[in-house]
Amino acid sequence: MKHWKLWSFISIGLLIVACSKDNGNENLPPANNNFDRGAMLLNWADNIIVPAYTSFKTEAENLNNAATVYSNEPTEASLQSLRASWTAAYISFQKVSMFEIGKAEELRYRNRLNIYPSNTQKIEDFVATGSYDLALPSTMDVQGFPAIDYLINGLGATDTEIVSFYTTNGNALGYKNYLGTLTETILQLTTTVLDDWNANFRDVFVANTSSSATGSVDKLTNDYIFYFEKSLRAGKVGIPAGVFSQQPLPENVEARYKKDFSKQLMLTAVKASQDFFNGKYFNNNTTGESFKTYLDFLNSIKNGEDLGGLINAQFNAAETQANELNNNFALQIETDNTKMLSTYDELQRNVILLKVDMLQALSINVDYVDADGD
């Protein structure tokens, strides 16, 4: 709570300072701003977003196939293969999670794939009854990667115990069916989102170069910052570390039952966020027009330093701090939560740079309600 209050005061103070500098224009775009927003949208769509979704769809297909193999013949070997496919897909998902726009926004894509912690009692009820509708908002916490985590890592203390739920347990068929429904849903939703990008949304997205709240740049910029602030900073670190509660909540970590996977997911998300900021092609070191080049074009300066450089430096600082964490975030919280809180602080510093300084430089308004006091 002390960290939360401290950053509340700092955020407010920086916002006031950013809006009341002597010259009043340090981060405002020049009147002759002719940055090629269309080229940036083209780079985002063709070199980053669509390739990332295409890659993730392949991983989702592999996950669904591995679940089918496991359900047809539940053995410890097929369980381990399923886990390998799940971890690969979960990592790949971190690279598309920030793009909650278009069909993904309509389908509540990120929430359906990664709300945690899972409601395990509700999962058990669905397994037992075989009656459920995963399209309902009330089922967000019983599907996606966290629910699969429970079904392949959390049912027992050993692989033998877990496999028994799919072989000798009285609800074995129910467990198989529910697992299959979860992996099929991930694949179905991903296919729908990617098909929409390929069918017509890509063209609509790239063509909408308007510098207004309904323009593609403004919308995706807000989606990107919302993801970094709420899903990455708060979801992966702040909430389980107890920043927003009276005490830490280690049971709320991502990949709770895998145990040694939370750090890798978080680091992947940070790297994907930084790569997008820099306009880096998906799985390619080439870069195109981006937030970084846009800020450079506007000669955006903060306290005498290049704003884009400051943001990249803060991404690096957050990654460096996160690398000191245990692979098991729950264990880290229980043994030395100060390192989790320090990681949160480093991420929060970039929230300020992105949400206050970058948005002001680009003349973009925040389009979402901020209720967590940061």
C-alpha atoms as one frame of an Amber mdcrd trajectory, in Angstrom:
protein
   0.000   0.000   0.000   2.881   2.369   0.694   4.138   1.848  -2.846   0.646
   2.441  -4.220   0.216   5.686  -2.288   3.697   6.868  -3.206   3.081   6.369
  -6.913  -0.330   7.998  -6.658   1.294  11.207  -5.421   4.146  10.932  -7.930
   1.787  10.325 -10.868  -0.383  13.287  -9.941   2.646  15.488  -9.426   4.211
  14.535 -12.738   0.945  15.077 -14.548   0.712  18.585 -13.085   4.316  19.308
 -14.003   3.863  17.953 -17.513   0.896  20.228 -18.054   2.359  23.370 -16.526
   5.889  23.834 -17.835   7.050  27.412 -18.379   7.064  27.149 -22.138   3.840
  25.133 -22.144   4.814  23.352 -25.377   7.696  21.049 -24.588   5.798  17.902
 -25.626   3.244  19.351 -28.024   3.539  18.402 -31.715   4.498  21.230 -34.044
   1.870  22.904 -36.165   3.384  21.415 -39.323   3.195  17.835 -38.050   3.198
  15.699 -41.189   4.407  12.415 -39.732   3.225   9.532 -41.908   0.688   7.877
 -39.611  -0.398   5.635 -42.483   3.104   4.171 -42.740   3.073   3.478 -39.012
  -0.319   1.767 -39.235   0.940  -0.272 -42.185   3.983  -1.381 -40.216   1.871
  -2.254 -37.213  -0.598  -4.320 -39.227   1.578  -6.073 -41.809   4.839  -6.537
 -39.948   3.743  -6.987 -36.351   0.079  -7.676 -35.562  -0.985 -10.041 -38.354
   2.277 -12.053 -38.233   1.966 -12.328 -34.438  -1.604 -13.616 -34.687  -0.614
 -15.989 -37.485   2.156 -17.450 -35.348  -0.110 -17.723 -32.345  -2.786 -19.504
 -34.374  -0.199 -22.168 -35.237   0.593 -22.608 -31.547  -3.134 -22.763 -30.744
  -3.545 -25.506 -33.330  -0.644 -27.422 -31.799  -2.207 -27.039 -28.357  -5.589
 -28.292 -29.540  -3.993 -31.267 -31.304  -1.958 -32.135 -28.200  -5.121 -32.000
 -26.078  -6.840 -34.380 -28.500  -3.938 -36.821 -28.355  -3.907 -36.672 -24.580
  -7.667 -37.183 -24.276  -7.545 -40.175 -26.623  -4.698 -41.746 -24.648  -4.055
 -40.134 -21.249  -0.521 -41.085 -20.235   2.245 -39.273 -18.443   4.096 -38.942
 -21.759   1.130 -37.393 -23.571   0.511 -35.123 -20.563   4.071 -33.829 -20.814
   3.637 -33.214 -24.543   0.424 -31.330 -23.834   2.207 -29.183 -21.269   4.940
 -28.344 -23.784   2.323 -27.195 -26.291   0.513 -25.199 -23.602   3.678 -23.359
 -22.522   4.625 -22.567 -26.137   1.136 -21.256 -26.873   0.972 -19.250 -23.643
   4.283 -17.554 -24.481   3.079 -16.824 -28.004  -0.140 -15.333 -26.636   1.876
 -12.698 -24.747   2.810 -11.236 -28.136  -0.791 -10.652 -29.260  -2.492  -9.887
 -25.949  -1.923  -6.120 -26.282  -3.825  -5.874 -29.586  -7.361  -5.648 -28.192
  -8.860  -3.876 -31.203 -11.402  -4.793 -33.862 -12.758  -8.326 -33.558 -10.566
  -9.017 -30.508 -12.262  -6.187 -28.631 -15.693  -7.377 -29.761 -15.021 -10.929
 -28.544 -13.330  -9.829 -25.284 -10.455 -11.912 -26.579  -7.824 -11.216 -23.916
 -10.220 -11.844 -21.041 -11.454 -15.112 -22.517  -7.910 -16.384 -22.899  -6.219
 -15.092 -19.768  -8.328 -14.178 -16.737  -6.668 -15.457 -13.587  -6.934 -16.857
 -11.015  -9.335 -19.478 -12.309 -12.481 -20.329 -10.399 -11.607 -23.977  -9.815
 -14.863 -24.808  -8.026 -16.843 -23.613 -11.018 -14.573 -25.623 -13.323 -15.238
 -28.741 -11.275 -18.984 -28.054 -11.442 -18.835 -27.721 -15.225 -16.795 -30.913
 -15.511 -19.342 -32.771 -13.399 -22.452 -31.461 -15.151 -21.131 -31.089 -18.694
 -23.347 -28.016 -18.984 -21.703 -24.647 -19.699 -21.544 -21.783 -22.178 -18.094
 -20.252 -22.383 -19.410 -17.272 -24.351 -21.130 -15.931 -21.239 -19.336 -13.124
 -19.374 -19.782 -15.115 -16.159 -17.441 -17.828 -17.477 -14.374 -15.652 -18.087
 -12.612 -17.127 -15.054 -13.114 -20.770 -16.052 -11.506 -20.812 -19.489  -8.361
 -19.954 -21.399  -4.787 -20.689 -20.418  -5.308 -20.386 -16.632  -8.095 -22.988
 -16.659  -5.943 -25.340 -18.731  -3.142 -24.742 -16.229  -5.412 -26.093 -13.515
  -6.452 -29.127 -15.577  -2.926 -30.194 -16.568  -0.874 -28.994 -13.591  -3.191
 -28.483 -10.642  -5.356 -31.582 -10.241  -2.743 -33.560  -8.343   0.716 -33.467
  -6.807   2.234 -35.888  -9.333   1.754 -36.679 -13.006   0.335 -40.060 -12.046
  -2.329 -38.396  -9.905  -3.224 -35.920 -12.651  -3.519 -38.609 -15.320  -5.859
 -40.573 -13.050  -8.449 -37.806 -13.359  -8.617 -38.612 -17.068  -8.586 -42.409
 -16.709 -10.020 -43.879 -13.511 -11.882 -40.894 -12.078 -15.664 -41.108 -12.198
 -15.730 -37.820 -14.155 -12.879 -38.779 -16.508 -14.962 -38.139 -19.611 -16.035
 -34.785 -18.221 -12.413 -33.723 -17.692 -11.517 -34.797 -21.221 -14.465 -32.966
 -22.732 -13.839 -29.777 -20.783 -10.138 -29.733 -21.648 -11.021 -30.193 -25.317
 -13.591 -27.411 -25.176 -11.017 -25.033 -23.698  -8.360 -25.651 -26.353 -10.929
 -25.608 -29.166 -12.267 -22.286 -27.901  -8.812 -20.711 -27.907  -8.287 -21.878
 -31.483 -11.745 -20.791 -32.602 -11.449 -17.311 -31.126  -7.948 -16.835 -32.547
  -9.049 -17.984 -35.985 -11.969 -15.557 -35.916  -9.725 -12.626 -34.967  -7.056
 -13.457 -37.556  -9.583 -14.096 -40.322 -11.121 -10.698 -39.654  -7.744  -8.993
 -39.961  -7.068 -10.802 -43.244 -10.567 -10.311 -44.662 -11.126  -6.577 -44.274
 -10.121  -5.147 -40.905  -6.499  -4.725 -41.957  -7.517  -2.382 -44.786  -9.940
  -0.450 -42.587  -7.334  -0.158 -39.843  -4.549   1.098 -42.127  -6.822   3.548
 -43.953  -8.101   5.189 -40.765  -5.281   7.711 -40.322  -7.497  10.285 -38.603
  -5.895  12.091 -35.670  -9.087  11.776 -33.628 -10.416   9.525 -30.886 -11.865
   7.196 -33.542  -8.661   7.009 -35.577  -6.652   3.798 -35.596  -3.560   5.408
 -34.044  -5.494   6.902 -31.145  -7.455   3.714 -30.495  -4.535   1.296 -30.617
  -2.326   3.648 -28.606  -4.918   3.637 -25.833  -5.297  -0.143 -26.089  -1.532
  -0.576 -25.878  -1.158   1.629 -22.797  -4.212   0.082 -21.137  -2.664  -3.358
 -21.635   0.706  -2.288 -20.268  -0.851  -0.579 -17.257  -3.644  -2.968 -16.338
  -2.770  -6.406 -17.688   1.019  -6.332 -17.456   1.949  -3.955 -14.624  -1.094
  -4.612 -12.417  -2.181  -8.117 -13.436   1.166  -9.864 -13.629   2.913  -8.010
 -10.793   0.953  -5.421  -8.810  -2.139  -7.397  -7.828  -0.371 -10.557  -6.622
   2.273  -8.427  -4.882  -0.478  -6.696  -2.887  -0.087  -3.193  -4.331  -3.859
  -2.766  -4.530  -4.856  -4.757  -1.458  -4.184  -4.928   2.262  -1.877  -7.903
   1.820  -0.078  -9.841  -0.941  -2.121 -12.303  -2.997   0.347 -14.969  -4.184
  -2.544 -17.176  -5.286  -3.307 -14.573  -7.969  -0.115 -15.045  -9.970  -0.239
 -15.965 -13.635   0.369 -19.685 -14.303  -0.308 -20.472 -10.653  -0.173 -24.255
 -10.997   2.812 -24.452 -13.353   4.670 -22.593 -10.565   7.941 -21.829 -12.405
   6.445 -20.042 -15.409   5.204 -16.647 -14.185   8.511 -14.857 -14.725   8.939
 -16.075 -18.288   5.438 -14.932 -19.223   6.017 -11.512 -17.676   9.399 -11.002
 -19.347   7.943 -12.038 -22.700   5.176  -9.477 -22.275   7.638  -6.705 -21.403
   9.823  -7.525 -24.411   6.802  -7.658 -26.737   5.639  -4.276 -25.441   9.057
  -2.727 -26.013   9.363  -4.260 -29.470   6.005  -2.791 -30.438   7.022   0.616
 -29.096  10.057   0.450 -31.393   8.131  -0.874 -34.404  10.173  -4.090 -34.517
   8.948  -6.631 -37.028   7.613  -9.868 -35.563  10.523 -12.316 -35.222  12.725
  -9.986 -37.266  15.180  -7.298 -36.198  13.988  -4.873 -38.863  12.109  -1.841
 -37.537   9.586   0.459 -39.155   7.561   3.515 -38.245   6.541   3.363 -34.608
   5.860   5.280 -31.423   9.627   5.736 -31.170  10.032   7.213 -34.656   6.923
   9.349 -34.150   8.349  10.817 -30.942  11.711  11.353 -32.645   9.987  13.106
 -35.538   8.328  15.465 -33.058  11.637  15.962 -31.226   9.882  15.050 -27.980
  11.983  16.007 -24.976  11.478  15.398 -21.255  13.750  17.135 -18.753  16.264
  17.783 -21.513  16.368  14.151 -22.674  14.926  12.314 -25.652  11.539  10.909
 -24.614  11.768   7.813 -26.792  15.173   7.043 -25.315  13.844   7.496 -21.793
  10.989   5.069 -22.470  13.359   2.440 -23.875  15.704   2.903 -20.933  12.805
   2.339 -18.569  11.748  -0.807 -20.412  15.310  -2.038 -19.915  15.264  -1.074
 -16.234  12.039  -3.003 -15.688  13.470  -6.055 -17.441  16.656  -5.880 -15.385
  14.686  -5.699 -12.145  12.366  -8.527 -13.215  15.329 -10.760 -13.961  16.119
 -10.734 -10.235  12.810 -12.438  -9.475  12.294 -16.117  -8.811  10.770 -18.046
 -11.729   7.945 -18.830  -9.302   6.248 -15.506  -8.536   4.169 -17.006  -5.730
   7.322 -18.187  -4.002   8.959 -14.798  -4.604   6.032 -13.015  -2.966   6.044
 -15.361   0.010   9.802 -15.134   0.613  10.804 -11.602  -0.483   7.969  -9.476
  -1.803  10.131  -6.340  -1.883  11.620  -7.479  -5.193   8.136  -7.822  -6.676
   7.264  -4.337  -5.444  10.481  -2.973  -6.952   9.567  -4.545 -10.279   6.156
  -2.943 -10.055   7.809   0.422  -9.406   9.955   0.131 -12.535   6.928  -0.742
 -14.641   4.973   2.128 -13.088   7.657   4.604 -14.121   7.025   3.641 -17.726
   3.271   3.968 -17.242   3.911   7.642 -16.476   6.203   8.082 -19.475   3.732
   6.397 -21.813   0.437   7.576 -20.426   1.382  11.155 -19.555   4.405  12.200
 -21.597   3.943  10.169 -24.765   0.218  10.813 -25.027   0.762  14.540 -24.554
   3.507  14.551 -27.190   1.245  12.759 -29.669  -1.820  14.851 -28.710  -3.819
  11.714 -27.850  -6.363  11.672 -25.026  -6.871   8.730 -22.677 -10.112   6.965
 -23.637 -10.513   4.614 -20.659 -11.493   5.130 -17.044  -8.632   4.785 -14.573
  -9.925   3.639 -11.182  -6.907   2.068  -9.455  -5.379   5.317  -8.225  -2.152
   5.304 -10.215
